[in-house]
């Protein structure tokens, strides 16, 4: 089973001649991933700041609108982008974008309702859900070791959630739903960024997010009332676009199993930023469960790498 990998090869041939995947270059992929880690952390830290003036549904909607506007400006100003823009499987772009749009709604709600470190830990379950969902969705087989790692990952989730205790919050389920939908999006659209490029993959997901988010945001429609609110929203928009491009480029150049450990550096940056900006200190349950979840996800990535080499 593969980690959520936007650049993984699709089992279905494209309707037109596909782009050739770049030669593997792990150093370049790692550089893109570090860029993604930094901007993903910045986006996460900016969401509660923006939520001081906006509902999470509005943050998602304005983020998507801002992303589409930046993409359209790029198409207008850069001829190469217009020339290379392609959507080889339009309905797969639509499906992927819809899943990501709904996932973002749940994810941003979790970021405004939970401590940031806790929400981030729960988002890290996406590779575990992807490993589990690949069995019914793609007919992949997993061995006892990877199955045990999946089980350990869900044990980590139970440690974090503490169901039946005063520490449980429904927003925790929102974070898990976001992770499930994100895993579904990546599993059901493998190969799109290789064939169509990261710009097309981001543009389609941003456009679908606008279509899905607008009706949800209408009841709470508003704009930031201060310069600080607009600044926070700008950070969310720019950091989100840069993070998505960084992710897609990283997985085009390097193995997902090698990138996985780097992606978890987000937890350190977010925990530090949440402490400095919001005086948040993660509790022992979050740290213990997070260690189990990350350990399980890293083991799944390692087993996947070994399985590919063995194959």
N, C-alpha and C positions, 0 to 999 in steps of 0.2 A: 504494500500500500504506500502511496506517495503522500508526502506532505502537501498541503494546499499550495499548488505550484501553478501560477498563471501561465507558465511557459511550457508546461508538460505537453508532450505530443498528444494530439487528439486521435482516438481510434477510428474516426471517420475521415475519409479524404475530403479535402476542400473542393468546392464546386469549380474553382479556377486554380491556376498555377499558384502554389503557395510561395511565400518568401522562404528562402533557405535560412535555417536557424544558424546563428553565429557560432563560430567555434568556441568551445568551452574555455573560459578564461576566469578562473576562480578569483584571482586577485582583483580583476575589474569588477566582478560580481560582488565581492566583499566591500569594495569602495562604494558601490551603489547602495548596498544594504546599510552601510553606516550612515549614508545620507538619509536613507529612509528612516532609520532608527531615530536620528536627531529630529527630523521634522514630524514624525509620528508622535514623539514625546511632546514637542511644542504644541501640536494640535490638541493633544489630550489635556495639557495643562491650560490651554486657552478656553476650552469649552465651559468649565465652571465660571470663568471670568465673564464670558459672553452671556451665560445663563443668569447673571445678576440682573440683566435687562430684558432677556428674551426667553421664551419657552423653548424647550429643546426641539420641538417640531419646527419652529421658525429658524433655529440655527441650522438644522439639516437642510431646509429649503433654501435659505440664503447661501449656504455653502455650495449647494449644487448649482444654483443660478450663477454665482460668482465663478465657479469652475467652467461652466459652459461659456460664459462671456470671455474668459481668458482664452479658451480654446478657439472661439470664433475670431478673436483678435489675432491670435497666432496664425490662423488660416488666411486672414486678410493680409497680413504683413509678410508672411514667409511663404513664397511660392513652393518651396520644396515640400512643405506640409500638405498643401493642396494636391500636389502631384502624387504623393505617396499615400494619401488617405484612402483606405479601402475597408470594406465590410464584407468579407468573403462569405460569412454565414450570418446574415442579418438577424434571423430569429434567435440565434444563439447569443448574439449581442444583446438583444432585447431581454431574453430570459436572464442572462447574467446580470444585466443592469437592474432589472426589477428586483432580483434577490438581494443585490448589494444595497439598493435603495431602502428596502424594508429592514435589512440588517442594520443599516446606519441609524434608522429611526430608533430601534431598540437599543443600539449601542450608545447613542448620544443621551438617551433618557437615563441609561445606567450611569453614565459619567456625571450627570447632574444630580443623581439621587444617592450615589454610593461614594465612599472614599475612593480616590483615584487609583490607589495601589490595589485595592480589592477588585475594582472593576477590571483593571488591567490583567490581574491574575486570571479572572474568569474568561477574559478574551483569549487567553493563551490555550484554552481548551479546543480551539478550532482544529489544530492538527490531529487531536485525539478523535474528535467527531469525524474528521475526514477519513481517518484510518478505519473507523467503524462503518461509515456509510459507503465506502468503496466496495464493500462486500456485496450488498444488494444492488447497488447502482451500476457497478462495472464488472461484477463477477470475479473480483480479485479474491485470492485465497491468502489467509494470514496464518502463520504458524503459531505454535504455543507461546513462544517468547513474546511476539508482538501482541498476541491476545492478552497475555499477562500484563504487558505494559499498558494496554488500553484499560484493563481492569484497575490497575494502580492509579491511572489518571483519574478515573471516576471516584476512586477512594479519596484522592486529593480534593476533588470537587465537594464531596460530602464533608470533608474536614473544614473547607472554607464556608460552605453553606450552613452547616450545623442545623439541619432541619429539626423542627420541634423545639428549638430553643429561642431565647429572646434575641439572639444575634441574627436570626433569619430575617431577610427583607425580600419582598416580592421583586424589587429591582434587581436582585441577584439572578432571578429567573430571566429577566429581560436581557441581561448580559449573556446568559447561556443561549437564549434564543438567537441573539445576534451572532454568536459564534457558529451555531448550527447552520444558519442561513448563509453565512459567509463561506463555510466549508462546502455547502451545496453549490454555491455559485462557482467556486473554483473547480470543483469536481466535474460539473456539468459543462464547463466551457474550456477545457484544456486545449491549448494550442492556438487560441485566438491571438494572443500577443505575439506569437512567433509569426503567424501568417499575416496579421494585419498591423502589427506594431503597437507599442505601448500608448501612442497618442490616440489611436482609434479606440483602443480598449478603454482608456479613461474617458474619452468624449462620450461614448455610448453609455457608460455607467452613470456619468453625470447627467446626461440628458434624461435617462430613465428615472433617475432620482428626482429630477424636477417634476416630471409628470406624476410620479407617485406621491411626492411630498406636498405639492400644492393643495390638493383637496384636504389633506390632513392638517395643514397649517392655517387654512382660511379662518377657522373659529378663533385662532389666537394671533391673527395677523398683526404685526407691529414691526417697528424698526428701532434700532438703538437710539437712545435719547441723549447720549453723551459721546464725547470724543473717545473716552475709554472703551465704551461699548463697541464703537466702530473699529477701534484698533484691535480689540479682541476678535471681532468677526473677521477682520482682514488676516490676522494670524491663522485662524481656522481655515480660511479659504486657501491661502497661499501654501500653508504647510500641508494641507490635505492633498492638493494637486502635486506638490513636490514629492510627498511621501508615496503616492500611488505610482508616479513615474519611476521613482527609485526602486520600489518593489518589483515592478514589471521588468525593468532593466536588469536588476540583480538576478532574477530567475531566468532571464534569457542567457546570461553569461556564465552562471555558476550552478553547481548542484545544489538542490534544495537542502540536502542533508548537511552540507557545509555551511549554508547560510543560517540554518536554524539557530545555532548557538549565538550568533551575532544578534539576531532579532530579539533575543531575550534580554539584551542590554537595556531595552526600553524600560524594563521594570526598575532598574537602578536609577535611570534618569528621571523617571516619573515619580518614584518614591522620594528622591532628593528634591525635585521641584515642588511636589505637593507639601513637603515639610517646610520648605523655604517660603512658598507663596501662600499656603493655606493652613499651615501649622498642623498638618495631618501626620499622624504617626501610626503605621500599620500595626495591628495587634498580632499576637503570637499565632492565632489560628490562621490568619491570612498568610503569614510567612511560612508556616508549616505546610499548609495545603498547597501554596504556590510552589514550594520546593518539590513536592511530590508530582504536581502537574507538569512542571517544567522538566523534571527528571524523566517522566514517562514520555513526554513529547520528544526529548532528545534521544531516548532509546529507540523510539519508533523510527526516527530519522536515521539513526545508525543502522538499524536492521534493514531499512529500505536501501541504504547505500550498499550494504553487503549483498543483499539480494540481487541488486542490479549488476554488481561485479560478478557474482556467481553465475548470473544468467548470460 
